[in-house]
Amino acid sequence: MRLRSLLAATSVAALAVVAACGGGSDDTSSGNQGFTEGGSGGGIMNANAPAPAPPVPGAQEGGTVNVWGTSGLQSMHPTEAYFTNTTSILSNMVTRSLTQYMWNPEKKAMELVPDLATDLGQHNADFTEWTFTIRDGIKWQDGSDVTMDDMVRGIKASFDNFAEGAFPNGAQYSKTYFKGGNWKGPFTDPSGDCNCISVDGRDITIQMARPFPDMPFWGSFPAMGPLPKVAMGDTAAYGNNPWSTGPYKFQSFDPGTSRLVLVRNEFWDPNTDPGRHAYPDEWDFDVDRGDPTVLDRTLLEDQGDAQTAMSYDNIQQSSRQQAEGSGRLVTGPSPCTIFWYMDTRKPEWENIEVRKALGTAWNFDDYRLATGLAMGLSAVPATMILPPGMPGRIDPPFDVIGNGGTGTGDPAKAKQMLQDAGALNTPVTFLFDASDPTAVDGKNIIVKALSEAGFDPQPRAVPNADKEDELTQDPDAPINLRHLGWCSDWPSGSSWFSPVFSSEGSSNYSYLSEPKIDQKITEIESMAADQQPPHWGDLDKQIMTEFYPVIPDYYTADAMLRGSKIEGYNNDEVRGMPTFATIWVKQ
Amino acid sequence: MALPPLEAEESLHHADELPETVSEEAIHGRSPMQIAFERLRHDKVAIFSAAVILFFILVAIFAPLICKAFGVELRAYPGSEIIDINTTFGKVGPPDHGFTWDHPLGVERGTGNDLLAEWVYGCRTSLMVASIATILSTAIGILIGLVAGFSHGWLDRGLTFVVDLFLSFPFILGALTLAPIIYSHWAGDASKLGVAQFWALIGVLTIFTWMPLARLIRGEVFSLREREFIQAARVIGVPTRRILFKELLPNLIAPIVIFFSLSLPALVTAEAGLAFLGIGLTERPSWGQTINKAVPYFDQFPLWLWAPVLGVMALVLALNLLGDAIRDAFDPKTRR
């Protein structure tokens, strides 16, 4: 899944990390079969959650919640929404889909529960056919019934999620796994069809082109919900005012200023919904507010409107002390790992000893300090690929370099390694934002550490952070080291290894192309779902030990602030966002 | 009416020199420069301002020696050696610990760089950028003003148009556009990028400051060129270049000195402002940059912000006061 924005993700204005995510995978990326019960916290799936959802203890109705942030909102079209913030807002409040995530207060974790479907889907033996039974009594915001045609229309629209399609930024799982993935979707190719969906009464059956055990997770995306007929018209206009099936509807949305006001949708019936609550009367999103430091300060001062305000941006390092003392800081894990990717296509990185030397020389502490990363709060040092909470993750964590992902590096040892490999003065080219003094500090620290270790650091200046994001993701950029992150779409190793480390992965920024690894990924994906997790863990270790294509930098975590009158604010570890559905305002 | 014609004529003739006939020595010819300096010497504000400016100039010139004397190093990036990982502030010095001579102004949050070194070199950057840009813009202003004022017809019109063109171009926009171009041009080589940044900044500041002086000079030349000594010089065939630089220029010293002394502080401020906005210098220390970094931490570490702010304030105030004093000293209408 794409992170809402790098800045928010890392709480550093300077860090050059982009977390692209998940379904960038195109038709060619290998399938994943591994969904596992018992990922984060033991029970991530609950097919029998009753509707209506059990009330949040002590919750009061009414009031307006102000949501403040600095990262803006991208496409709010349910088919295209694929950023952590847009997905979470739509899913929790506006658009219902086949399944949904719900906060489990006992396990203090999110669990997957049914939504429009009565359960989490029925599948055949090899996961190539999924059937969902759709509930009765679901209405659009104008009072009309949601028909099975609307459901089929919505699901089929996701075939338009590809670079040249109507929704270039949407997740592409439908095209990857559903039958007829070559179809360009109802907007680009109105006369075509995937011939993959059949309806029988209230049952909707989807045929897969390959086994897709993770379908219930994909079903939780807003794209896997109904679309009304009007949505077939102007997609941009519909994206600015998508029809609601959930507890709230759009009152106004200005994409330019990212100002979104949600008001109650009277046609939402809680008795059909096992996951959502709707305590506040209104939600006022103002999430493109500029200076994050000012935002933190306003929330910390807690005056007037700020008392009923909250943010899903991570706090700035400068606000840390005060935030920790305020008692209004919400913390928790989020599903991303940030890496320094070495471009293994480049001859200078051919020798794994040279790559390991870079990891040995790397000055983790000083770089993080200088760029203002709130270590231990919004970031945790990483030594491996899978972040905490992923099923199959090796525990205790292994560490190829042996420094625990911390410290200031060992230049003497790195130099020795380079000498042994005959690779002194290996060039290390990377980007930095020359307009940001903090980024310049980060660059200077890398240059200092690598020069001491016998590398030849060659930073390349870019004029601003946007340009940096763009170039970092450009495979032809003249650099051999990239700072980027990856977040899982759902809790399974399958959403990590095929997109990031297979030769056809859409976000394989180390450009690792090892038949051995590719084969292993395919092998694990063909295993029974409950057997996969330990193998993903082993693959993690194998990739890091035998290839070391990335220096794991840190795992992300959430550290978000709320006003004193906001209650029921928990951390949604699946998306790294607040649990919107459980939030209420103290009157 | 009662006075005889002759006497009247005589008194008119001496009207200008009347006050100075009181003392014999004063009659010795003194240039406007000499008169101005004489006045400045007796102006306490001017003397004090000059002393402050001299202090900053010395700091700028001897920045490396000052750092050596205090035993501090510029941008050494000691990082976690000196930074407390939990607070991200220094393990010694303010804000969490008492004063230490090792780091008189404390160390920068995060990087652990010494802030005294940063301040001293920031002063150097400020003064260098401001003075080079002022000298360049003064030179350009004089040249264009002289030529435009002295030439009639199309050249004057052309130059006036150029002046208006530059005046109408928005300064911040120009600076904002130029920065990315420079970054992309020198992207690959960080050391050259630093130099490019430095000269580009001077270029931008120069380009946007010479126009008022050019206009001023042009106006002055307009009135001077019809005066008898210029007419005489032309009649006896003095070359134009000589008329411009030997006859006209000495009469324009006052506006030039005033422009120079008033645009220096303006450029110090502009440099700091651009650095604060992130379109100035990032590869070398600058007060504006320190201010930019320090603002979010003002609550915890006020000294970090105060040092460069006071530096800019004191320098700009001193330069402005001295500039005012110089203007007063050159102004024949002020009598003090």
Contacts between the chains, C-beta under 8 A, distances in Angstrom:
chain1	res1	chain2	res2	distance
A	293	B	295	7.8
A	293	B	296	4.5
A	316	B	296	6.7
A	317	B	88	6.3
A	318	B	296	4.2
A	318	B	297	5.3
A	318	B	300	7.5
A	321	B	87	7.6
A	321	B	300	7.3
A	322	B	299	7.9
A	363	B	79	7.1
A	365	B	79	6.4
A	365	B	80	4.3
A	365	B	85	6.8
A	366	B	77	6.5
A	366	B	79	2.9
A	366	B	80	5.6
A	366	B	111	7.4
A	366	B	112	7.9
A	369	B	79	5.8
A	369	B	80	6.3
A	369	B	83	5.5
A	369	B	85	7.0
A	369	B	88	5.9
A	369	B	110	4.7
A	369	B	111	7.0
A	369	B	112	7.7
A	370	B	77	7.4
A	370	B	79	6.8
A	370	B	110	4.6
A	370	B	111	4.5
A	371	B	110	7.4
A	372	B	88	7.7
A	372	B	110	6.0
A	375	B	85	7.1
A	408	B	79	6.4
A	408	B	80	5.7
A	408	B	81	7.9
A	434	B	183	4.8
A	434	B	193	6.6
A	434	B	197	7.9
A	434	B	282	5.8
A	434	B	283	7.7
A	435	B	179	6.5
A	435	B	183	7.3
A	435	B	278	4.4
A	435	B	279	6.5
A	435	B	282	6.7
A	436	B	278	6.1
A	436	B	282	7.2
A	437	B	278	7.3
A	437	B	282	5.2
A	437	B	289	4.9
A	437	B	292	6.2
A	437	B	293	5.8
A	438	B	110	7.8
A	438	B	293	7.0
A	440	B	282	4.6
A	440	B	283	6.6
A	441	B	77	7.5
A	441	B	110	7.1
A	441	B	111	5.0
A	441	B	113	8.0
A	443	B	190	7.3
A	444	B	75	6.7
A	444	B	77	5.9
A	445	B	77	5.3
A	445	B	79	6.6
A	445	B	111	7.3
A	447	B	190	7.5
A	448	B	77	5.5
A	458	B	188	7.0
A	459	B	190	5.1
A	460	B	187	4.8
A	460	B	188	5.6
A	461	B	183	4.7
A	461	B	184	7.9
A	461	B	186	6.8
A	461	B	187	4.7
A	461	B	190	6.7
A	461	B	193	5.2
A	462	B	183	6.5
A	462	B	184	7.6
A	462	B	187	6.8
A	463	B	179	6.3
A	463	B	180	3.4
A	463	B	183	4.1
A	463	B	184	6.3
A	464	B	180	7.0
A	467	B	180	7.8
A	478	B	188	7.7
